[in-house]
Amino acid sequence: MNPDRTLPRDWFPGRVPENVTVDPEAYLETTYSFQLFHSAAADALHIGRGSSVYLGVMFDLGEHARVNIGNFVLMNGARIICDREITIGDYSLISWNVVLMDTPRLPTDAGRRRLALEHAARQSPRRAGTEVAASPIRIEANVWIGFDCCVLPGVTIGEGSVIGARSVVMENVPPYAVAVGNPARVIRQLEPPEPDQYASTL
């Protein structure tokens, strides 16, 4: 990151918000990722050592949202919808078009939803309400989430798990599990690695 909080070779003329921390060894491709960033929280977003945040990742953060991206995480084309808290553990892989949402932002009740949409139409800029409570998402270390997946509010995905492409994760996934489908269900358990089997060379 440049001293003025712009990014080298960025095609979009933006800046990294002041409440965003990017490790010097992390890669953030473009400031366009912050077009929907509204968080006023201190340390609203942290991108850890060696992590890569590529084109298409969008940080749609509400006023009080906090997102923590661990070390050596790879994200490509994901949408992070957060009004409270989302944590992504070290060495996780978040594939194309994944949506992590700790809030639906609009009520499921049709009447209340209609009122919320009418209210949004009167706002400038237009933005869906935040009257629905958010529930944190936790992605633990070494998780792989396949393309087109959606992870819903309140979900924890355990360490070392794999979520199959186009799955909708509505409930917690235990560590070292393979979960697939809509709604996602565990179809297989994986063997945890032996201690120090994959010791870091860094």
Summary of the structure (lengths in Angstrom):
residues: 202
radius of gyration: 17.5
end to end distance: 22.3
largest distance: 57.1
contacts: 643
relative contact order: 0.10
helix: 8%
strand: 28%
